[in-house]
Every structure is written in C-alpha cells, then in structure tokens.
Amino acid sequence: MTDTAVAEVLAELAALDDPKVREANEKRGDDHGVNLGKLRAVAKRLKTQQDLARELWATGDTAARLLATLICRPKAFERDELDAMVRDARAPKVHDWLVNYVVKKSPHVEELRVAWSADPEPVVASAGWALTTERVAKKPDGLDLAALLDVIEAELKDAPDRLQWAMNHCLAQIGIDHAEHRARAIDIGERLEVLKDYPTPPNCTSPFAPIWITELVRRQEAG
C-alpha cells in the first residue's frame, strides 16, 4: 500500500471532521469528529483492503482505526496481532468495533476470549466478556453458565466501568437466553444494584439487569 493512498484517506477523513460531532464524541472518550454514517460510506467505496486497513490502524488516528475495522479482512489477522490491537485500541468506539467487527469473525476468537477474560487489564478483560456474551447468546454449549454467574456475583460490583458494563451485559444475556438461570441472574442484579440508576432515554431499555432481562423476555414471549 502506497503512502499516498493512506495520506489521501487521512485527508478525506480530516475533511469530514465536524467540530459538533467531535464535541459529542469526546464526552464518551472518542477523539474523532467524523459522522459514522459518512465513515461507513467511505468504507463502502474503498471495499475490503487488508493492507490499507493495517496502514490506517498504524496511524493511531481514531477515525482511521474505525475505518480500518470496516475495510479489513478479519480472518487475515494473526492471534498476537489482534491481542496487540485490543491493548492499543484506546478509544471506546475503536475497542467496540474491533471486538465486534473483527475479533468475532477471527478463527482465534475462542482462544482470545479465554485469554482476555482472565487478563489483569480491565479494558482487555472487557473484550473477553464481550466475546463471552456473544457465546452465551449464540453458542452456549460448553460454557459453564453457573460458574460465569459465580464470577459476576463476586466481581461485578467493584469492576471498573468498561469491564463492569461488559460483565453486566453477560449477566443480562444469561438471564434473557437461559430460563434455568433467569431467577438467579435477576437476583444477582437486584442485590448488586449495578447500573440501577443509569439514565435511560425514553423508549430505551434500562441496562439494569433485572429490568433488561424482564423486558427482553416479555418481548420474546409477545413476539
């Protein structure tokens, strides 16, 4: 990939940078000002370009890294490469897109899920929990859900923010998808009260696990 191509893409992203978007994003820890719809339109035009994706990631620029997750070939990354990327992701949106759009499609996903879940770095551990939540929902066979609830019960209350959010999502997912563990999941949520007072916009479901579980189960039964 030529330096010119990378420079052209960076220039295009810089031209799309909107101060109002940047201000809103920075409140969430994301240091970029590119509207995500416009970013996706750039990705759609560029199509899959693994070499360019690697070059864009290497710039360290948040918008460039978001674009990289959209135009890369997830299965082309080595395990250690993905491990290094998640540790260097920094911005929450880059971390989320890396996990959801790249790691989840990698042949190394299960190995990374296990390793990251036990990592002492909370943001890395949150990636492991996000991958565990995906398995709870889609491929729960082989998971010890009761043991996961044990860990959540012991560690959720005092976990750092992003790790707490990921563990709480896993708690809710277990309660939503696995009726045999639902009562315990709700009980854990009620006792720990994590995210109980989280400000939730109208027409959105609260992330407080007992409410989240109850509402999603109600919708499933109604549908």
PyMOL commands that set and color helices and strands:
alter all, ss='L'
color gray80, all
select helices_A, chain A and resi 3-16+19-26+36-46+50-58+62-71+74-76+79-87+92-105+109-117+122-138+145-155+161-177+179-192+209-222
alter helices_A, ss='H'
color red, helices_A
deselect
rebuild
show_as cartoon
